[in-house]
């Protein structure tokens, strides 16, 4: 299954939903194998099922059973993937498209890509190639993180601590 999530932001993220939808429409995948969580987005995906929001337990379950997770570069969504040993494809919200107030998701995506914890494609063609490669990989470990590394454990603990302070 492929799970796509834009998280729980108030900001619309049609750019991500439509880009991923168009890529998936070009692949031969059953609609039952694709699930979008689209938030406040206006674009309705045609390649799979969707909902606006889902509860934490459902979000966790979708990530656990997914063969591939494509997510905005939000800390909570990425953290949930990392906790569940998934290496997501990230698609950061950008200020220039009014998808967020700043480019902190871009900074996070670049940092986690450098650490090998996420896949962050460079542009739409690379996104298309990455989705196709990862979906076809099947049992390949390109989208799974089978063991907790010290760095990932430290990152998760730091993020949890920061969230508890708020």
N, C-alpha and C positions, 0 to 999 in steps of 0.2 A: 504494500500500500504506500501511496505517496501522500504525505500530510503537508499542507501549506498553511501557514499562519501569519497574520499581520499583528497579532497581539491585541492588547486592550487599549490602545491609544485612541484619543478623540480624533486624531488626524486621519483623513482619507488616504488610502494607499492604492489607488487604482493602477498606478504604474506597475507595481509589483504583481498584482492579481492578473492584470491583462497580459503582461509579459510572460508569466509562467503559464497561464491558460493557453496562450497562442503556441507556446512550445509543446505543451502536452497534447493539444489538438492535433499536432503533426506526428504524434506517436500513436502506435496501436495499443492503447491501454483502455481497458474497460472502465466505464464511468464509476463503477462501484469500487474501483481501486484507487480513486483520487478523492480527497476530501479537503476542502478549503474552509478556513475560518477567516472571514473577510472583514470583520469589524464594521466600521462606518463606511466602507468603500461603496461606491455607486455601481461599479462594474460587477456584473454577475457572470461568473465563470460558466463556460459551456462544456468543459472537459470532464467535470466531476460534480459531486454533491457539494453543498456548502451550507454554512450557517453564519450568522453574524457573530455571535459570541458563544462560548462554551465554558462550563465551569472548570475549576482547577482539576478535578478528578478526571473529567472527560478529556481535557487537554493532555494530561499526563498519560492517559490510556492511549490516545491517538499517537503520541510520540513513542510510547513503548512498542506498539505494534507496527509502526511505520518502518518500511524498508528504506525510505528516504524522507527527510524532513527539509522543507524549504521555509525559511523564516525571515522576518524582518530582523535587523541586528539589535533587537532589544535585549537588555541584560536578563530579564526574567525568562524569556523564551529560550535564549541560548543556554542559560543556567539549567533549565529544565531538561534540555537535550543532553548536556554534559553529565548531569546526574544520572540520566538513563542510558549512558554510554553511546550516545548518538553524536555523530559529527555532521552538523547541519550545513546546508548550503545557505549562506546569508545574503540578504538583499537589503542594504541599509536605506533607511529613510534619509532624504537629503533636504537641506534647507532651501536650496535653489528651486525646488519644486513645491515648496510650502508643505512638505510632508512632516516637518518638525521645526522646532525653533532654532536649532543649531545642527552641526554635523557630528555630534557625539557618537552616533551609530556608525558612521564612517570610520571614525578613529578606533572604535571598539572592533569593528570588522577587520581592519588592517592589523591590529595588535594580535587578535586571536588567530588570524590567518598565519602570521609570522610564527606563532607558537604551535601551529599544526592542529589547532583545536576545531577549526571550522574550514569550510571551503568557501572562498569568496571569489567568484568569477570576475574577470575583468571585462565588462561589457556584455551585451546581449548575446553575441555569437558564442562567447566563452560560457555564458550561462547555459545556452542551448546544448553545447558540447558536454558540459559538466553534468547536466540533468540526464542526458542520454547515456553517458558513460556510467554514471552511478546507478541508474535504473537497470541497465543491462548487466551490471556487475553481479547482481544476485548475491551470491555468498561471499563475494569479494569484500574485504574489510574497509573499503574506501569511505564508507559512511558510518562505520562503527568504531567506537573507542573501547576495545575489549578489556582494558585494565586501567585502573586509576593510576595516573602518574603523580608524582609528588607535586609537579607544577599545577596540574588540574585540581588536585585536592586543595592546594593552597589557594588557588583562584576562587574555588567554590566557597571555602571558608571565609576568605576576605569579603566576597560579595555578600554572603549571608550576614556577616558582622556589620557591614555598612548598611544593609537594609534594616537591621534591627535597631540601628541608631536613629533612624528616621521615625 
